[in-house]
Amino acid sequence: MTESVMPTYGRLDIAFTRGEGVWLYDEQGEAYLDALSGIAVCNLGHCHPAVSSAIAEQAETLMHTSNIYHVPLQSQLATKLTELSEMSQAFFCNSGAEANETAIKIARKYGHSKGIDKPVIIVMDGSFHGRTMATLTATGNPKVHAGFEPLVPGFVRVPYNDIDALRMAISHWPEAVAVMLEPVQGEGGVRVPEADYLDEVRTLCTQRKLLMMLDEVQTGIGRTGQWFAYQHAENVLPDVLMLAKGLGNGMPIGACLVSGSATGVLEPGNHGSTFGGNPLACRAALAVLNTIETTNLLAHVTAMNQHITSAFEQALSNVDGVHVRSKGFMFGIELPIECIELVKQALAKKILINVTADKVIRLLPPLVMSADEANKMVSIVTDLVQTFMATHTVESVA
Ligand SMILES: Cc1ncc(COP(=O)(O)O)c(C=O)c1O
């Protein structure tokens, strides 16, 4: 829109000036159904009154001091997050990439403490971990690497959802210190692993004394119907847990939590952030967690997941080659052909969707979406898919 902004994004030709619940309003006042939540950020919908008023009040009281001093709201937030997650301690930063950078530093220092000079972190094909040098290296997408070589050393990659491949890599790399993965791959195409995959990763990590580092930047804070996606599994507690996105509902805040052998690895002077965990961001995050709890939102997400998933499955059952995947309020509709153009077609129908991994329509609606709003989302997206598939043949595009 303006040439003074560095053109790092391929933006759609629209700007929004106001948001309320699942609705965004453009400069002309037209309403759009937001089925993306600012990419899994505005889990409570736009401008949730509890969050907005907490921010407004805090902005008039104290926004920032520094981590040179104690920050009581930061301690409160750490206590709340450790209670919800069963982790031990939290470090606060401002984004998902920074949460993951923190995890990578913990893994390396953990390795050094075991006498491993060149520690190796095992990462996954199809993953997304951020755009800083270390997190883009960890990311399993060659398009994200291109042009930024040399990449950061100390990462090896295995196929996702393949426990044998992970076992082999661990045996092959004595310098391995950690396994870093998403419990559901978001950018990778809403890829939901086998039910026992995380359990098996946990067992392998425990046996081989590797840190299990879960990137829940997208899946955390209720997105999958549990506070954290690993809580769907019975016996999984990660050693390192990375959060951001939904934690602040739009206020930038990230966190890296530790438990077990990852606790105490980072010592005074090892890591820091000027803004990380300031009173304003922590107050917003506390309001987010409190609202999810008091409105029983996790139960709503679980119930609505079933409603929305079966509505999509039913409506698309007669369209060849289309597969519906979901976990909580993460929905992926995989088409047999590339379908990026659907994003613009959806915009014309006044709904905001995303296409990832070229062929997967990704929906990440606000967790507060009602049944009526969900039915509207299903109906518009289904129409778009049916029309698209009726006018494209797999051969003609391939
Ligand atoms: C799983 C995951 N990790 C990390 C990131 C990076 O987060 P940020 O853009 O806040 O740095 C994202 C962003 O999409 C993500 O989905």
The ligand as a Tripos MOL2 file, in Angstrom:
@<TRIPOS>MOLECULE
LIG
   16    16     1     0     0
SMALL
NO_CHARGES

@<TRIPOS>ATOM
      1 C1          4.8000  -23.0860   14.8060 C.3       1 LIG1
      2 C2          5.3510  -21.7080   14.6600 C.ar      1 LIG1
      3 N1          6.5200  -21.4050   15.2310 N.ar      1 LIG1
      4 C3          7.0500  -20.1840   15.1350 C.ar      1 LIG1
      5 C4          6.4260  -19.1760   14.4170 C.ar      1 LIG1
      6 C5          7.0670  -17.8300   14.3100 C.3       1 LIG1
      7 O1          6.3910  -16.9270   15.1280 O.3       1 LIG1
      8 P1          6.6290  -15.3470   14.9570 P.3       1 LIG1
      9 O2          6.1270  -14.9650   13.6070 O.co2     1 LIG1
     10 O3          5.8390  -14.7440   16.0920 O.co2     1 LIG1
     11 O4          8.0850  -15.0960   15.1070 O.co2     1 LIG1
     12 C6          5.1960  -19.4460   13.8040 C.ar      1 LIG1
     13 C7          4.5190  -18.4260   13.0050 C.2       1 LIG1
     14 O5          3.7020  -18.6790   12.1650 O.2       1 LIG1
     15 C8          4.6490  -20.7500   13.9200 C.ar      1 LIG1
     16 O6          3.4910  -21.0790   13.3410 O.3       1 LIG1
@<TRIPOS>BOND
     1     1     2 1
     2     2     3 ar
     3     2    15 ar
     4     3     4 ar
     5     4     5 ar
     6     5     6 1
     7     5    12 ar
     8     6     7 1
     9     7     8 1
    10     8     9 2
    11     8    10 1
    12     8    11 1
    13    12    13 1
    14    12    15 ar
    15    13    14 2
    16    15    16 1
@<TRIPOS>SUBSTRUCTURE
     1 LIG1         1 GROUP 0 **** ****
